[in-house]
Amino acid sequence: GATEPHNLHLPYLTDCILSHDIALDAAKMAKTHYGIRCMVLPYVTAGSQNPGQRGLDFCIHYRYETQKAILSDIIASLYAQGYRKMVIINGHGGNTLSLDYPDFLIASSEWFAFVPAKEYFDEPGDHADELETSVMMHYHPELVNLDEAGDGNYKKFASQMLNEKVAWIPRNWQKVSQDTGIGNPKKASAGKGKKYAEAVVAKYALLFEELVHKELY
């Protein structure tokens, strides 16, 4: 996850909270559907920020070296205990990982990216938007105050190729958004969030089953 503002209506730990909630539900489904026991570790708040974000109030940037040190210590602990498989459920787009355990399978994913948002939401964006807000309303409605939400308007890149994600560069947050939102959250609902979370959780549970019971190649 990360420690960063999410528009004006969501908590700073949104990326951490939602990744953890998805992980918990996925672990439960893996147990009930496939008989696989998973351990869900506490979320990691150490996220790397894009240019411009670091200057926002209380937005905390962790260097890649810090991230690697934290995650390496987690891997080293698990490795010493005999574990060889871990799934990282990533809720923050700027994070990267490089570790030195070639026989430890580390599958990294972004929970918000692999189920088509357009099938569940009217106006999905990609940060504190209808998707992220809806899933938070499903898991923690007490942490959402839509009355305070900004409209999530943002500036796109001048380059069409960057907008089409032919290539990726970090956005300067203070230049693209007034409220740190990318996408309008106003049409969010707990019902939408529940349906989307269930679809994501089902895919994670199936991923766990395949990683445990199938060869990679």
N, C-alpha and C positions, 0 to 999 in steps of 0.2 A: 504493500500500500504506500501511502504517503501522508504527510501532514501539510495540508494546503486548503485554501478557501474553496468552497463549492457554491458559487453564487452567494446569495444572502440568506438562503433558507435551509441549507443542509450543513451538518457538522463538518469540522475540519478533517475528521478521521473517516469520512464517507468511504474512501477507497479501501481502507482497512476493514471497516465494519462489514461492508457488503461482500468482500472477498471471503471473509471469515464465515459469514452466514451461509453463503453458497457452499463453502467447503463442508460445513456441518451437515447441511441437508444432503449433499452428495454422499458423504460418509454414511449417513443413515440409510440412504437408498442402496448403497453398495452392500451394506449388511443385510437388509431385508430382501433384496432382489437376487443377490449373487453370493451371499454368505461370506463376504470379504470384510475383514475387520480393518478399519483405517484409524489412524491417530491424527487428529486435527491439532496442529500446533498453534500457539498464540500468533496473532498477526504481527507483522513487522512494520513499524511506522516509518522506517528509514527509506524514503523515496527520493530519487533525483529529480530536480526541477528543470524546466525549460528557462531560457533567458527571459528576464522580465518578471518571472514568478518570484524569484528570490527577494525582490524588493517589496513584495506585498506583505502586509502586516501578518506576523506569526506564521508565515509560510517557511517551512524548514527544509533546507537543501542538504542532503547527505551526499558526500563525494562517493564516486564509484568504489574507491578504495575502502570506504567505511562500509558500504553495502556488502562488498565482497568479504570483508572481515567478519561481519555479522553472520552472513549466510555460510561462509566457510566454517565458522565455529559450530553452527547448527549441523552441517553435513558431517564434520569431523566427529561430533558427538554421536550421531546416528550410525556413522560408519563403524565406530568402535564397538557399538552395540550389535553389529551384524546386519544392519539394514542396508539394502542396495537399491531401493526405489523410492522416489519422492515426486510428487506433483506440486508445482508451484502455481497457485491460483493468483494471478496478478490483476490488481485493480487499478494500476496506474501506468499510463503509457510510456513514461520516460525511463522505466527501470530496465537494467540489463544485468546479466549474470555471467561470470566466468569462473569456473571452479576446476580443481586439479584432481578429480577422482574419476578416471576414465572408465572404471567398472561400476560406477554408481549411476544408475539411470536417473536423469533429472529431466522431467518433462515440464516445460514452462508454457503457460497459457494465459490468455486474457479472457475472463469469464464473460465480458460484455461484447465479445467480438465474433463468436462463432455461431450464434443463433441470429438469423436475420432480424434486425430490429424493426424493419418496415412491416413485418408480418404481425407485429404486436402493438406498434405505436403509431400515432398520427403524424408527429413531427419529431422524430428522433434526431438528436444532435450527437455530441460526443463528450460532454462534460457538464455535470449538474443539470442534465437535460430531462426530457420526459422519461427516458428509460431509467436513468440512475435515480431520479426522484421517485418514480413509481415503485421500484424495487425497495427503496428505503421506506416508502409508505407501507409496503407489504410487511417488511420485517420489523420496522421501528417507527410507526406513525407518530409516536411522541417526539421524535427528533426532527420532524418536518413542519415547517411553518410556511405554507405557500403564500400567505398574505405578505410576507416579506420578500418574496422572490422577485428578482429582476427578470427582464424578458429574454435574457440570454442572447441578445443580438451580438454579432461578431463580424469582424472583417476577414474575408478570405484572402489567400495569397493572390498577388497580382499574376503569378505564374499558373496557367491552367494545368500544366503537368504536375505541379505540386498539389493542386486541388484534386487531381485525379489519382494522386498517390503513386505516380510513376517513380517518384523519389520522395524521401522523407527528410525534413529538417525540423528542428524544434521551433515552436511558435514563440514569439515574444508576447507573453500574456498581457502585459500592460498596453500593448499596441493593438491587440485584436479584440479585447473585451473590456467593458466597463464594470461588469459585476462578476467576472471570472467564469460566467456561464457560457457554454457553446451549445445553443439550442434552447428553445422555449420550454420551460417545465410546466406551464400552466395547465396543460391537458393531462397531467399525470394523475394516476389513481392507483390505489392499492390493488384493485382487481387486475389491472394490466400488469402490475409488478408481480403478482402471484403467478399469473400464467407464464410470464417470461422466465421467472425464477425456476418454475417447475420444469420448463423445457431445458434450461441450462443445467439444472441439477441432474436430470435424466441422462444427459450426454456425459457429464462428468462420471456418473456412476458406471456407465458403459465403458468409459475410458479406463477406469480403475479395473474393471473386470478383464478387459483385454490386456492390460499391462501385467496383470497377475497370471492369467491363464494362457496367454498366447505368446509365441515367439515373435520377435520383432521382424524377422525376415524369413 
